[in-house]
Structures are given as C-alpha cells and as structure tokens.
C-alpha cells in the first residue's frame, strides 16, 4: 500500500472518530468537515486515479433519501460518500454493511432493555 493511501486511511479514521463523537454527543455531523473532505477527495481521485466508483454507495443512499426523506439523514449520505471516495467501492460497501449491522445490534439491545 502506498504511503499516500496509508495517510488517506489514517486521516479518514481520525475524521470518522470525530464524526462519531459529534454524532453521539450533538446528534449531528458537521458540514464544516464533511464538505471540504468530499471536495479534497474528489479532486484527489480525479487527479490521481480518475476512478469515482466509490461514489456509488453515496449515490444509492442519496436516492433512498430522495424517495423517503425520513428513512435516513443527509449526514449519513455525506458520510458514506466521503468514505466511498476515500477507500473505494468495495470497502465502502463493507463499511456500510457493518454500520447497518451495528445499528441493528444497538436497536435490538435498546428494545430488550426497555
């Protein structure tokens, strides 16, 4: 793995940790970091690899959001788009599936406790 890819992954991990923290504490993901991150990764991908297939999971979630706005928040769409640009299509799909699995586990635990 190239040094640039390693730095990109480390930056995304740090950014996602911050997003998780703000989502848990404030129930929102800041656009001040999301939009610049998407723009930087979009320019980086266009200059280096010209492969934008990582945007597919974000585009699918955007379509779901447009059909049913109450089904998920726009922050989720932006976050998956950012991850897709950063790590690529396959890893973004894996991350999305893991997010869904963890969400259902948390929901199941909350329903059992009540």
C-alpha positions as CSV (number, residue, x, y, z in Angstrom):
1,X,0.0,0.0,0.0
2,X,1.4,3.4,-1.0
3,X,2.3,6.0,1.6
4,X,-0.4,8.3,0.2
5,X,-3.1,5.6,0.7
6,X,-1.9,5.0,4.2
7,X,-2.1,8.7,5.1
8,X,-5.5,8.9,3.5
9,X,-6.8,5.9,5.5
10,X,-5.4,7.3,8.8
11,X,-7.0,10.7,8.0
12,X,-10.3,9.1,7.4
13,X,-10.2,7.1,10.6
14,X,-9.5,10.2,12.6
15,X,-12.2,12.1,10.8
16,X,-14.7,9.2,11.3
17,X,-13.8,9.1,15.0
18,X,-14.6,12.9,15.2
19,X,-17.9,12.4,13.3
20,X,-18.8,9.5,15.7
21,X,-18.1,11.7,18.7
22,X,-20.2,14.6,17.4
23,X,-23.0,12.4,16.2
24,X,-23.2,10.8,19.7
25,X,-23.0,14.0,21.7
26,X,-24.7,16.5,19.4
27,X,-26.8,14.2,17.1
28,X,-25.3,15.8,14.0
29,X,-22.3,15.5,11.7
30,X,-20.7,18.9,11.0
31,X,-20.7,20.1,7.4
32,X,-17.6,22.2,8.2
33,X,-15.5,19.0,7.8
34,X,-17.7,16.9,5.6
35,X,-17.9,19.2,2.5
36,X,-14.2,20.1,2.4
37,X,-13.3,16.4,2.9
38,X,-15.5,15.4,-0.1
39,X,-14.1,18.2,-2.2
40,X,-10.5,17.3,-1.4
41,X,-11.0,13.6,-2.0
42,X,-12.9,14.3,-5.2
43,X,-10.1,16.4,-6.6
44,X,-7.5,13.8,-5.4
45,X,-9.4,10.9,-7.0
46,X,-9.8,12.8,-10.3
47,X,-6.1,13.8,-10.4
48,X,-4.6,10.5,-9.3
49,X,-6.8,7.7,-10.4
50,X,-9.8,9.1,-12.2
51,X,-11.9,6.4,-10.6
52,X,-15.0,7.7,-8.9
53,X,-16.9,4.4,-8.5
54,X,-16.5,4.9,-4.7
55,X,-19.3,7.4,-5.0
56,X,-21.9,4.7,-5.9
57,X,-22.8,3.8,-2.3
58,X,-23.3,7.5,-1.5
59,X,-25.4,7.9,-4.7
60,X,-27.6,5.0,-3.7
61,X,-28.2,6.4,-0.2
62,X,-28.9,9.8,-1.8
63,X,-31.6,8.1,-4.0
64,X,-33.0,6.4,-0.9
65,X,-33.1,9.8,0.9
66,X,-34.8,11.4,-2.1
67,X,-37.5,8.7,-2.2
68,X,-38.0,8.6,1.6
69,X,-36.5,11.5,3.4
70,X,-37.4,10.2,6.9
71,X,-35.6,6.9,6.3
72,X,-32.1,8.4,7.0
73,X,-30.4,11.7,7.4
74,X,-28.4,13.7,4.9
75,X,-25.3,13.3,7.2
76,X,-25.4,9.6,6.6
77,X,-25.4,10.2,2.8
78,X,-22.5,12.6,3.0
79,X,-20.5,10.3,5.3
80,X,-20.9,7.3,3.0
81,X,-20.0,9.4,0.0
82,X,-16.9,10.6,1.8
83,X,-15.9,7.0,2.8
84,X,-16.5,5.8,-0.8
85,X,-14.2,8.4,-2.2
86,X,-11.6,7.7,0.4
87,X,-11.5,3.9,0.4
88,X,-13.2,2.8,-2.8
89,X,-16.3,0.9,-3.7
90,X,-15.7,-2.5,-2.1
91,X,-14.5,-1.1,1.2
92,X,-17.3,1.5,1.3
93,X,-19.9,-1.3,0.8
94,X,-18.3,-3.4,3.6
95,X,-18.3,-0.3,5.9
96,X,-21.9,0.4,5.0
97,X,-22.9,-3.2,5.8
98,X,-21.0,-3.1,9.1
99,X,-22.8,0.2,10.0
100,X,-26.2,-1.4,9.3
101,X,-25.3,-4.5,11.4
102,X,-24.1,-2.4,14.3
103,X,-27.2,-0.2,14.1
104,X,-29.5,-3.2,14.3
105,X,-27.5,-4.7,17.2
106,X,-27.8,-1.4,19.1
107,X,-31.5,-1.2,18.3
108,X,-32.1,-4.8,19.4
109,X,-30.2,-4.1,22.7
110,X,-32.3,-1.0,23.4
111,X,-35.6,-2.8,22.7
112,X,-34.5,-5.7,25.1
113,X,-33.7,-3.3,27.9
114,X,-37.0,-1.4,27.8
